[in-house]
Amino acid sequence: MKLLIDADFIAYKSCAAAETEVDFGNDVILVTSNFSDAYSATRRELTKIQNKFGSLSTLILFFSDSTNFRKKI
């Protein structure tokens, strides 16, 4: 089975989870993230989907672009 995945949400959610903030006061906030944490979170989300629909499923990921399948649906 092929699963078509709108990966924008997964990427956003994973990157947001990997962020840390340092508040220096006076409206100065530094936001950093760790790529390894974001990648691990992405893999976890995709594994959850694959386990739910069958481990033999093929995942096909779609990301936003100037033209994308969501605009046609």
C-alpha positions as CSV (number, residue, x, y, z in Angstrom):
1,M,0.0,0.0,0.0
2,K,1.2,3.5,-0.8
3,L,0.5,6.3,1.6
4,L,0.5,9.8,0.4
5,I,1.6,12.0,3.3
6,D,1.3,15.8,3.5
7,A,4.7,16.2,5.2
8,D,4.6,20.0,5.8
9,F,2.8,19.5,9.1
10,I,5.1,16.8,10.2
11,A,8.2,18.9,9.4
12,Y,6.8,22.0,11.1
13,K,5.7,20.0,14.2
14,S,9.1,18.3,14.4
15,C,11.1,21.5,14.0
16,A,9.0,23.3,16.6
17,A,9.6,20.5,19.1
18,A,13.3,20.8,18.6
19,E,13.4,24.5,19.4
20,T,14.8,26.0,22.5
21,E,14.5,29.7,23.5
22,V,16.8,32.0,25.5
23,D,15.1,35.1,26.7
24,F,17.6,37.9,27.2
25,G,14.9,40.4,28.3
26,N,14.0,43.7,26.6
27,D,12.2,41.7,23.9
28,V,15.4,39.9,22.8
29,I,14.7,36.2,22.4
30,L,17.2,33.8,20.8
31,V,15.6,30.7,19.2
32,T,17.8,27.7,18.3
33,S,17.1,24.2,17.3
34,N,19.0,20.9,17.0
35,F,18.8,19.2,13.7
36,S,19.3,15.7,15.2
37,D,16.3,16.3,17.5
38,A,14.1,17.5,14.6
39,Y,15.2,14.5,12.4
40,S,14.5,12.1,15.2
41,A,11.0,13.6,15.8
42,T,10.3,13.3,12.1
43,R,11.3,9.7,12.0
44,R,9.1,8.9,15.0
45,E,6.1,10.5,13.4
46,L,6.6,8.7,10.1
47,T,7.1,5.4,12.0
48,K,3.9,5.9,13.9
49,I,2.0,6.4,10.6
50,Q,3.7,3.4,9.1
51,N,2.8,1.2,12.1
52,K,-0.8,2.3,12.1
53,F,-1.3,1.4,8.4
54,G,1.1,-1.5,8.1
55,S,4.8,-1.8,8.2
56,L,4.9,-2.8,4.5
57,S,3.4,0.5,3.5
58,T,5.4,2.8,1.2
59,L,5.4,6.4,2.4
60,I,5.4,9.1,-0.3
61,L,6.0,12.5,1.2
62,F,4.7,15.8,-0.3
63,F,6.0,19.2,0.6
64,S,4.7,22.7,-0.3
65,D,5.8,24.3,-3.5
66,S,4.5,26.9,-5.8
67,T,2.4,24.1,-7.3
68,N,1.2,21.2,-5.2
69,F,-1.4,18.6,-5.1
70,R,-3.5,20.2,-2.4
71,K,-4.3,23.1,-4.7
72,K,-5.8,20.7,-7.2
73,I,-7.9,18.7,-4.8
